[in-house]
């Protein structure tokens, strides 16, 4: 039995349910989010484990992404979709990591404010996928990462991924 939007009425109790299909990421957006998370896991440095097991790259899984996605409000998820769609439209889905990083920098440097906020939201979701203690709704680490990539683009420099981390 349905109750308020986003909830179900069970024997007199309202229990929150998962986001509606319209609020979730599409398959392509999820692939893009995982790709961004994997890039951010090792660039510019490998993200520490903060008590979690495995390498930063090994912690980027579809399950962890779904967990981080479930922590987002619909408005923030809409921003994530904007960021993912911007990168997909630029042909970066399945791009090699160096091309993805350069493409994110180019997109951030030239994006309208709402698009740049979408890139930040996407990067924040990626960071929360790599390190569960990070809040996917917080702009702090993602703003620095996106800003750094934009700065590299504006200076004509390419992100330099450490090869030893690339194979992890």
Residue pairs with C-beta under 8 A, 6 or more apart in sequence:
1 8
1 9
1 10
2 8
2 9
3 9
3 14
4 14
6 16
6 17
6 19
6 20
7 14
7 15
7 16
7 17
8 14
8 15
8 17
9 15
18 24
18 70
19 70
19 74
19 77
23 74
23 77
24 69
24 77
25 33
25 69
25 77
25 80
25 81
25 84
26 81
28 84
28 88
28 93
29 80
29 81
29 84
29 85
29 88
30 62
30 65
31 93
31 94
32 84
32 87
32 88
32 92
32 93
32 122
33 65
33 69
33 80
33 84
33 122
33 125
33 126
33 129
34 60
34 62
34 65
34 126
34 129
35 92
35 93
35 94
35 95
35 100
36 84
36 87
36 100
36 104
36 122
36 123
36 125
36 126
37 60
37 65
37 125
37 126
37 127
37 129
37 130
38 57
38 60
38 97
39 97
39 100
39 101
39 104
39 126
40 47
40 123
40 126
40 127
40 130
40 145
41 47
41 55
41 56
41 57
41 59
41 60
41 126
41 130
42 56
42 57
42 161
42 162
42 165
42 166
42 168
43 97
43 101
43 159
43 161
44 148
44 159
46 55
46 56
46 57
46 165
46 168
47 56
47 127
47 130
47 131
48 56
48 131
49 56
49 59
49 131
50 131
50 133
52 59
52 131
52 132
55 168
56 130
56 131
56 168
57 165
57 168
58 168
59 129
59 130
59 131
60 126
60 129
60 130
61 129
64 129
64 130
64 132
65 125
65 129
67 132
68 125
68 128
68 129
68 132
68 136
69 77
69 80
69 125
69 136
71 128
71 135
71 136
71 137
72 80
72 125
72 136
72 137
73 137
76 121
76 136
76 137
79 117
79 118
79 120
79 121
79 122
80 118
80 121
80 122
80 125
81 118
82 114
82 115
82 117
82 118
82 121
83 115
83 117
83 118
83 119
83 120
83 121
83 122
83 123
84 118
84 122
85 118
86 107
86 111
86 115
86 118
86 119
87 93
87 100
87 103
87 104
87 107
87 119
87 122
90 103
90 106
90 107
91 103
92 99
92 100
92 103
92 104
95 103
97 161
97 166
98 158
98 159
98 161
101 149
101 159
101 161
102 149
102 152
102 153
102 158
102 159
104 119
104 123
104 146
104 149
105 149
105 150
105 151
105 152
105 153
105 159
106 153
107 115
107 119
108 116
108 119
108 146
108 147
108 149
108 150
108 153
109 150
109 153
109 154
111 118
111 119
116 146
119 146
120 139
120 142
120 143
120 146
121 139
121 142
122 142
123 141
123 142
123 145
123 146
124 134
124 135
124 136
124 137
124 138
124 139
124 141
124 142
125 136
126 142
127 134
127 136
127 141
127 142
127 145
128 134
128 135
128 136
129 136
134 141
149 159
152 158
152 159
